[in-house]
Amino acid sequence: MFDVALAEAGAQVPIATSSDENFPPENIIDGKSETFWATTGLFPQEFIITFTALMSLEQIKINCYQVKGLAMERSIENEPVNFEPMCEKELCPSDASLQMEEFSGENSSAKHLKFVIKSGYDHFVSVHKVCVNGMASRE
């Protein structure tokens, strides 16, 4: 298993609901916690990570700041369509540190993962890093 959500592994962020040239969505998959994608203040906010192929998922980790309501969905289609819910969680607030949440991949597979930030503890939230431990699926 390795992090299939890295840009250097071929992952992309084809869709994000907001973009600031100083804090672009591509920062989510650069593998660094110091860089981040910042939202523009309204909810919900969404971004999609697309993998190079259908991946078997084991664990998903997200490092973010001020995120309250978070949902994840998956798609096995070639294009990012027909998403199915995976999980939904209310994250605990953190004062000055990053929220670090882990989710089971539920022994599922995905070509695309959609992250929906339903609410935040502030008007603006940030996503610093997403790590998806997985490998190419044999399906």
MDTraj code that builds the backbone (N, CA, C; nanometers):
import mdtraj as md
import numpy as np

residues = "MET PHE ASP VAL ALA LEU ALA GLU ALA GLY ALA GLN VAL PRO ILE ALA THR SER SER ASP GLU ASN PHE PRO PRO GLU ASN ILE ILE ASP GLY LYS SER GLU THR PHE TRP ALA THR THR GLY LEU PHE PRO GLN GLU PHE ILE ILE THR PHE THR ALA LEU MET SER LEU GLU GLN ILE LYS ILE ASN CYS TYR GLN VAL LYS GLY LEU ALA MET GLU ARG SER ILE GLU ASN GLU PRO VAL ASN PHE GLU PRO MET CYS GLU LYS GLU LEU CYS PRO SER ASP ALA SER LEU GLN MET GLU GLU PHE SER GLY GLU ASN SER SER ALA LYS HIS LEU LYS PHE VAL ILE LYS SER GLY TYR ASP HIS PHE VAL SER VAL HIS LYS VAL CYS VAL ASN GLY MET ALA SER ARG GLU".split()
xyz = np.array([
    [0.0837, -0.1187, 0.0000],
    [0.0000, 0.0000, 0.0000],
    [0.0882, 0.1251, 0.0000],
    [0.0465, 0.2230, -0.0753],
    [0.1171, 0.3505, -0.0749],
    [0.0160, 0.4625, -0.0966],
    [0.0599, 0.5866, -0.0822],
    [-0.0295, 0.7023, -0.0953],
    [-0.0595, 0.7265, -0.2426],
    [-0.1782, 0.6856, -0.2852],
    [-0.2179, 0.7011, -0.4253],
    [-0.2758, 0.8397, -0.4539],
    [-0.2858, 0.9247, -0.3496],
    [-0.3408, 1.0593, -0.3667],
    [-0.2325, 1.1655, -0.3779],
    [-0.1149, 1.1275, -0.4185],
    [-0.0076, 1.2244, -0.4390],
    [-0.0004, 1.2645, -0.5865],
    [0.0308, 1.3898, -0.6109],
    [0.0490, 1.4357, -0.7488],
    [0.1597, 1.3556, -0.8158],
    [0.2663, 1.3250, -0.7419],
    [0.3771, 1.2496, -0.8006],
    [0.3385, 1.1055, -0.8316],
    [0.2251, 1.0573, -0.7761],
    [0.1738, 0.9241, -0.8103],
    [0.0720, 0.9332, -0.9243],
    [0.0510, 1.0553, -0.9766],
    [-0.0406, 1.0750, -1.0884],
    [-0.1793, 1.1230, -1.0505],
    [-0.2059, 1.1415, -0.9209],
    [-0.3373, 1.1908, -0.8781],
    [-0.3565, 1.3358, -0.9226],
    [-0.4830, 1.3738, -0.9408],
    [-0.5178, 1.5094, -0.9815],
    [-0.6374, 1.5581, -0.9008],
    [-0.6539, 1.6897, -0.8951],
    [-0.7733, 1.7515, -0.8375],
    [-0.8429, 1.8233, -0.9531],
    [-0.9306, 1.7517, -1.0259],
    [-0.9924, 1.8112, -1.1448],
    [-1.1020, 1.9127, -1.1130],
    [-1.1610, 1.9016, -0.9937],
    [-1.2737, 1.9886, -0.9586],
    [-1.2604, 2.0329, -0.8135],
    [-1.2748, 2.1634, -0.7913],
    [-1.2844, 2.2208, -0.6570],
    [-1.3795, 2.3389, -0.6665],
    [-1.4616, 2.3569, -0.5644],
    [-1.5648, 2.4609, -0.5714],
    [-1.5110, 2.6012, -0.5531],
    [-1.3895, 2.6143, -0.5037],
    [-1.3302, 2.7470, -0.4918],
    [-1.1814, 2.7372, -0.5198],
    [-1.1248, 2.8491, -0.5597],
    [-0.9828, 2.8499, -0.5897],
    [-0.9248, 2.9886, -0.5682],
    [-0.8145, 2.9922, -0.5009],
    [-0.7383, 3.1145, -0.4782],
    [-0.5989, 3.0851, -0.5329],
    [-0.5474, 3.1710, -0.6177],
    [-0.4180, 3.1423, -0.6806],
    [-0.3059, 3.1231, -0.5789],
    [-0.3211, 3.1805, -0.4592],
    [-0.2198, 3.1625, -0.3549],
    [-0.2355, 3.0305, -0.2803],
    [-0.3566, 2.9729, -0.2828],
    [-0.3859, 2.8491, -0.2102],
    [-0.4680, 2.7556, -0.2985],
    [-0.4084, 2.7061, -0.4095],
    [-0.4836, 2.6274, -0.5077],
    [-0.5166, 2.4862, -0.4582],
    [-0.6175, 2.4233, -0.5173],
    [-0.6556, 2.2881, -0.4767],
    [-0.5447, 2.1843, -0.4944],
    [-0.4519, 2.2073, -0.5849],
    [-0.3421, 2.1134, -0.6067],
    [-0.2541, 2.0974, -0.4822],
    [-0.2600, 2.1954, -0.3922],
    [-0.1821, 2.1853, -0.2684],
    [-0.2256, 2.0661, -0.1830],
    [-0.3490, 2.0203, -0.2011],
    [-0.4009, 1.9074, -0.1233],
    [-0.3210, 1.7800, -0.1509],
    [-0.2704, 1.7658, -0.2720],
    [-0.2046, 1.6404, -0.3119],
    [-0.0538, 1.6555, -0.3321],
    [0.0048, 1.7628, -0.2781],
    [0.1501, 1.7793, -0.2937],
    [0.2300, 1.7079, -0.1849],
    [0.1611, 1.6475, -0.0869],
    [0.2270, 1.5712, 0.0187],
    [0.2800, 1.6540, 0.1336],
    [0.2582, 1.7848, 0.1308],
    [0.3100, 1.8734, 0.2347],
    [0.1960, 1.9251, 0.3227],
    [0.2178, 1.9288, 0.4525],
    [0.1170, 1.9847, 0.5437],
    [0.1263, 2.1374, 0.5519],
    [0.2377, 2.1938, 0.5053],
    [0.2570, 2.3391, 0.5141],
    [0.1767, 2.4145, 0.4081],
    [0.1478, 2.3493, 0.2965],
    [0.0694, 2.4128, 0.1905],
    [-0.0754, 2.3689, 0.2060],
    [-0.1693, 2.4458, 0.1488],
    [-0.3100, 2.4110, 0.1664],
    [-0.3980, 2.4737, 0.0605],
    [-0.5194, 2.4207, 0.0521],
    [-0.6279, 2.4766, -0.0290],
    [-0.7195, 2.5507, 0.0679],
    [-0.7510, 2.6738, 0.0369],
    [-0.8393, 2.7541, 0.1217],
    [-0.9723, 2.7749, 0.0500],
    [-1.0802, 2.7641, 0.1253],
    [-1.2128, 2.7859, 0.0680],
    [-1.2462, 2.9345, 0.0693],
    [-1.3524, 2.9689, -0.0003],
    [-1.3905, 3.1097, -0.0127],
    [-1.5072, 3.1504, 0.0756],
    [-1.5458, 3.0676, 0.1710],
    [-1.6370, 3.1153, 0.2735],
    [-1.7788, 3.0649, 0.2746],
    [-1.8304, 3.0071, 0.1696],
    [-1.9665, 2.9552, 0.1700],
    [-1.9617, 2.8028, 0.1772],
    [-2.0658, 2.7441, 0.2287],
    [-2.0739, 2.5976, 0.2369],
    [-2.1978, 2.5497, 0.1644],
    [-2.1935, 2.4319, 0.1052],
    [-2.0837, 2.3352, 0.1100],
    [-1.9713, 2.3708, 0.0140],
    [-1.8549, 2.3147, 0.0414],
    [-1.7378, 2.3230, -0.0453],
    [-1.7006, 2.1801, -0.0829],
    [-1.6542, 2.1590, -0.2052],
    [-1.6216, 2.0247, -0.2515],
    [-1.4912, 2.0238, -0.3303],
    [-1.4253, 1.9103, -0.3254],
    [-1.3147, 1.8846, -0.4168],
    [-1.3128, 1.7362, -0.4477],
    [-1.2590, 1.7038, -0.5633],
    [-1.2497, 1.5656, -0.6083],
    [-1.1038, 1.5328, -0.6346],
    [-1.0620, 1.4158, -0.5873],
    [-0.9294, 1.3633, -0.6196],
    [-0.9501, 1.2468, -0.7153],
    [-0.8808, 1.2524, -0.8291],
    [-0.8889, 1.1474, -0.9301],
    [-0.7573, 1.0713, -0.9335],
    [-0.7682, 0.9388, -0.9328],
    [-0.6510, 0.8521, -0.9364],
    [-0.6220, 0.8100, -1.0802],
    [-0.5054, 0.7547, -1.1020],
    [-0.4650, 0.7124, -1.2368],
    [-0.5443, 0.5914, -1.2848],
    [-0.5948, 0.5127, -1.1907],
    [-0.6709, 0.3910, -1.2228],
    [-0.7653, 0.3627, -1.1069],
    [-0.8448, 0.2605, -1.1209],
    [-0.9301, 0.2159, -1.0115],
    [-0.8402, 0.1662, -0.8988],
    [-0.8596, 0.2211, -0.7792],
    [-0.7735, 0.1873, -0.6662],
    [-0.8519, 0.1143, -0.5579],
    [-0.7873, 0.0174, -0.4975],
    [-0.8395, -0.0504, -0.3800],
    [-0.7963, 0.0336, -0.2599],
    [-0.8929, 0.0800, -0.1797],
    [-0.8653, 0.1730, -0.0700],
    [-0.8546, 0.1001, 0.0626],
    [-0.7565, 0.1400, 0.1420],
    [-0.7432, 0.0827, 0.2757],
    [-0.7696, 0.1881, 0.3823],
    [-0.7085, 0.3057, 0.3697],
    [-0.7227, 0.4092, 0.4715],
    [-0.7138, 0.5465, 0.4057],
    [-0.7944, 0.6395, 0.4568],
    [-0.7960, 0.7769, 0.4070],
    [-0.7687, 0.8685, 0.5254],
    [-0.6717, 0.9573, 0.5086],
    [-0.6373, 1.0532, 0.6135],
    [-0.6521, 1.1937, 0.5562],
    [-0.7047, 1.2838, 0.6370],
    [-0.7164, 1.4234, 0.5948],
    [-0.6636, 1.5135, 0.7057],
    [-0.5814, 1.6093, 0.6663],
    [-0.5325, 1.7139, 0.7563],
    [-0.5994, 1.8428, 0.7124],
    [-0.6764, 1.9032, 0.8026],
    [-0.7528, 2.0229, 0.7663],
    [-0.7617, 2.1156, 0.8862],
    [-0.8252, 2.2301, 0.8655],
    [-0.8372, 2.3299, 0.9712],
    [-0.9755, 2.3928, 0.9655],
    [-1.0442, 2.3931, 1.0780],
    [-1.1764, 2.4546, 1.0971],
    [-1.2904, 2.3830, 1.0242],
    [-1.2693, 2.2592, 0.9808],
    [-1.3752, 2.1818, 0.9156],
    [-1.4645, 2.1228, 1.0240],
    [-1.5950, 2.1351, 1.0057],
    [-1.6902, 2.0783, 1.1011],
    [-1.7578, 1.9543, 1.0417],
    [-1.8395, 1.9706, 0.9403],
    [-1.9094, 1.8588, 0.8780],
    [-1.8385, 1.8140, 0.7518],
    [-1.8030, 1.6854, 0.7435],
    [-1.7297, 1.6327, 0.6288],
    [-1.7951, 1.5031, 0.5816],
    [-1.8160, 1.4930, 0.4514],
    [-1.8671, 1.3696, 0.3915],
    [-1.7737, 1.3279, 0.2787],
    [-1.7630, 1.1960, 0.2580],
    [-1.6830, 1.1430, 0.1478],
    [-1.7698, 1.0524, 0.0624],
    [-1.7460, 1.0629, -0.0682],
    [-1.8174, 0.9805, -0.1649],
    [-1.7156, 0.9224, -0.2621],
    [-1.7540, 0.8134, -0.3283],
    [-1.6625, 0.7501, -0.4226],
    [-1.7316, 0.7232, -0.5550],
    [-1.6513, 0.7165, -0.6596],
    [-1.7006, 0.6797, -0.7920],
    [-1.6015, 0.5818, -0.8532],
    [-1.6550, 0.4807, -0.9220],
    [-1.5687, 0.3840, -0.9905],
    [-1.5709, 0.4058, -1.1418],
    [-1.6448, 0.5081, -1.1848],
    [-1.6566, 0.5394, -1.3276],
    [-1.5271, 0.6013, -1.3801],
    [-1.5076, 0.5997, -1.5127],
    [-1.3906, 0.6649, -1.5721],
    [-1.3957, 0.8158, -1.5533],
    [-1.5144, 0.8747, -1.5624],
    [-1.5338, 1.0175, -1.5391],
    [-1.5859, 1.0370, -1.3968],
    [-1.5661, 1.1544, -1.3362],
    [-1.6130, 1.1763, -1.1986],
    [-1.7653, 1.1991, -1.1912],
    [-1.8401, 1.0893, -1.2068],
    [-1.9871, 1.0922, -1.2018],
    [-2.0362, 0.9725, -1.1197],
    [-2.1653, 0.9726, -1.0879],
    [-2.2296, 0.8609, -1.0173],
    [-2.1606, 0.8276, -0.8849],
    [-2.1473, 0.9279, -0.8002],
    [-2.0826, 0.9090, -0.6703],
    [-2.1759, 0.8392, -0.5722],
    [-2.1163, 0.7535, -0.4887],
    [-2.1876, 0.6823, -0.3830],
    [-2.1327, 0.7276, -0.2483],
    [-2.2204, 0.7476, -0.1489],
    [-2.1713, 0.7880, -0.0158],
    [-2.0816, 0.6814, 0.0456],
    [-1.9761, 0.7264, 0.1141],
    [-1.8866, 0.6357, 0.1875],
    [-1.9014, 0.6561, 0.3374],
    [-1.8889, 0.7814, 0.3813],
    [-1.8992, 0.8114, 0.5237],
    [-1.9257, 0.9601, 0.5431],
    [-1.9697, 0.9919, 0.6632],
    [-1.9956, 1.1300, 0.7012],
    [-1.9595, 1.1443, 0.8483],
    [-1.8969, 1.2567, 0.8836],
    [-1.8508, 1.2731, 1.0208],
    [-1.8490, 1.4204, 1.0587],
    [-1.8763, 1.4472, 1.1867],
    [-1.8561, 1.5814, 1.2404],
    [-1.7223, 1.5809, 1.3121],
    [-1.6316, 1.6668, 1.2668],
    [-1.4974, 1.6727, 1.3224],
    [-1.4955, 1.7604, 1.4467],
    [-1.4085, 1.7277, 1.5397],
    [-1.3927, 1.8065, 1.6618],
    [-1.3140, 1.9332, 1.6295],
    [-1.3484, 2.0434, 1.6952],
    [-1.2732, 2.1670, 1.6704],
    [-1.1316, 2.1572, 1.7268],
    [-1.0418, 2.2322, 1.6658],
    [-0.9052, 2.2429, 1.7186],
    [-0.8671, 2.3890, 1.7153],
    [-0.8043, 2.4343, 1.8203],
    [-0.7734, 2.5757, 1.8311],
    [-0.6678, 2.6216, 1.7323],
    [-0.5445, 2.5857, 1.7553],
    [-0.4372, 2.6356, 1.6698],
    [-0.3650, 2.5247, 1.5957],
    [-0.4181, 2.4036, 1.6013],
    [-0.3500, 2.2931, 1.5336],
    [-0.4399, 2.2331, 1.4263],
    [-0.3789, 2.1553, 1.3390],
    [-0.4545, 2.0911, 1.2323],
    [-0.5415, 1.9788, 1.2876],
    [-0.6572, 1.9621, 1.2265],
    [-0.7406, 1.8463, 1.2543],
    [-0.6834, 1.7317, 1.1719],
    [-0.6623, 1.6184, 1.2335],
    [-0.6087, 1.5014, 1.1636],
    [-0.7065, 1.3870, 1.1839],
    [-0.7782, 1.3546, 1.0775],
    [-0.8809, 1.2512, 1.0851],
    [-0.8441, 1.1335, 0.9968],
    [-0.8775, 1.0138, 1.0426],
    [-0.8540, 0.8920, 0.9657],
    [-0.9856, 0.8202, 0.9439],
    [-1.0010, 0.7650, 0.8248],
    [-1.1210, 0.6902, 0.7884],
    [-1.0783, 0.5586, 0.7246],
    [-1.1551, 0.4555, 0.7501],
    [-1.1297, 0.3274, 0.6855],
    [-1.1738, 0.3366, 0.5401],
    [-1.0987, 0.2736, 0.4523],
    [-1.1388, 0.2671, 0.3130],
    [-1.2527, 0.1690, 0.2920],
    [-1.2912, 0.1012, 0.4001],
    [-1.4044, 0.0086, 0.3984],
    [-1.3868, -0.1006, 0.2942],
    [-1.2609, -0.1370, 0.2670],
    [-1.2337, -0.2387, 0.1649],
    [-1.3067, -0.2098, 0.0346],
    [-1.3108, -0.0818, -0.0010],
    [-1.3796, -0.0421, -0.1238],
    [-1.2785, 0.0034, -0.2268],
    [-1.3280, 0.0327, -0.3448],
    [-1.2428, 0.0810, -0.4521],
    [-1.2998, 0.2116, -0.5058],
    [-1.2132, 0.2888, -0.5709],
    [-1.2561, 0.4167, -0.6269],
    [-1.1596, 0.4606, -0.7350],
    [-1.2129, 0.5287, -0.8327],
    [-1.1322, 0.5990, -0.9334],
    [-1.1285, 0.7468, -0.8967],
    [-1.2377, 0.7917, -0.8276],
    [-1.2510, 0.9316, -0.7846],
    [-1.3042, 0.9337, -0.6421],
    [-1.2495, 1.0236, -0.5594],
    [-1.3023, 1.0481, -0.4263],
    [-1.3493, 1.1923, -0.4182],
    [-1.4723, 1.2102, -0.3727],
    [-1.5270, 1.3445, -0.3542],
    [-1.5334, 1.3732, -0.2045],
    [-1.4820, 1.4879, -0.1659],
    [-1.4871, 1.5346, -0.0281],
    [-1.5824, 1.6537, -0.0241],
    [-1.6840, 1.6461, 0.0608],
    [-1.7827, 1.7521, 0.0735],
    [-1.7706, 1.8108, 0.2133],
    [-1.7289, 1.9363, 0.2196],
    [-1.7217, 2.0065, 0.3477],
    [-1.8562, 2.0749, 0.3658],
    [-1.9385, 2.0182, 0.4517],
    [-2.0755, 2.0663, 0.4694],
    [-2.0835, 2.1898, 0.5570],
    [-1.9909, 2.2026, 0.6520],
    [-1.9911, 2.3175, 0.7424],
    [-1.8526, 2.3335, 0.8030],
    [-1.8311, 2.4509, 0.8633],
    [-1.7027, 2.4791, 0.9253],
    [-1.7206, 2.5498, 1.0573],
    [-1.6145, 2.5549, 1.1343],
    [-1.6153, 2.6285, 1.2609],
    [-1.5855, 2.7761, 1.2385],
    [-1.5532, 2.8116, 1.1152],
    [-1.5259, 2.9496, 1.0765],
    [-1.5796, 2.9666, 0.9348],
    [-1.5784, 3.0881, 0.8830],
    [-1.6262, 3.1127, 0.7470],
    [-1.5339, 3.0509, 0.6426],
    [-1.4058, 3.0442, 0.6755],
    [-1.3067, 2.9889, 0.5847],
    [-1.2451, 2.8655, 0.6486],
    [-1.2225, 2.7629, 0.5689],
    [-1.1550, 2.6429, 0.6169],
    [-1.0413, 2.6117, 0.5204],
    [-0.9529, 2.5225, 0.5619],
    [-0.8434, 2.4834, 0.4743],
    [-0.8231, 2.3326, 0.4812],
    [-0.7793, 2.2777, 0.3687],
    [-0.7416, 2.1372, 0.3608],
    [-0.5946, 2.1351, 0.3233],
    [-0.5141, 2.0763, 0.4110],
    [-0.3698, 2.0782, 0.3931],
    [-0.3173, 1.9555, 0.3194],
    [-0.3750, 1.8410, 0.3502],
    [-0.3232, 1.7191, 0.2891],
    [-0.4276, 1.6087, 0.2973],
    [-0.4366, 1.5316, 0.1906],
    [-0.5156, 1.4085, 0.1905],
    [-0.4216, 1.2955, 0.1535],
    [-0.4235, 1.1906, 0.2322],
    [-0.3424, 1.0716, 0.2077],
    [-0.4379, 0.9535, 0.1919],
    [-0.4253, 0.8833, 0.0819],
    [-0.5095, 0.7662, 0.0567],
    [-0.4178, 0.6463, 0.0388],
    [-0.4159, 0.5598, 0.1401],
    [-0.3356, 0.4380, 0.1295],
    [-0.4147, 0.3362, 0.0491],
    [-0.3546, 0.2906, -0.0595],
    [-0.4222, 0.1959, -0.1460],
    [-0.3271, 0.1412, -0.2505],
    [-0.3865, 0.0699, -0.3438],
    [-0.3085, 0.0149, -0.4559],
    [-0.4037, -0.0094, -0.5716],
    [-0.3482, -0.0277, -0.6891],
    [-0.4293, -0.0510, -0.8066],
    [-0.5171, -0.1738, -0.7845],
    [-0.6433, -0.1602, -0.8202],
    [-0.7400, -0.2681, -0.8011],
    [-0.7294, -0.3699, -0.9134],
    [-0.7640, -0.4914, -0.8830],
    [-0.7602, -0.5976, -0.9844],
    [-0.8972, -0.6243, -1.0419],
    [-0.9950, -0.5402, -1.0068],
    [-1.1320, -0.5586, -1.0573],
    [-1.1422, -0.5265, -1.2033],
])
top = md.Topology()
chain = top.add_chain()
for i, resn in enumerate(residues, 1):
    res = top.add_residue(resn, chain, resSeq=i)
    for name in ("N", "CA", "C"):
        top.add_atom(name, md.element.get_by_symbol(name[0]), res)
traj = md.Trajectory(xyz[None], top)
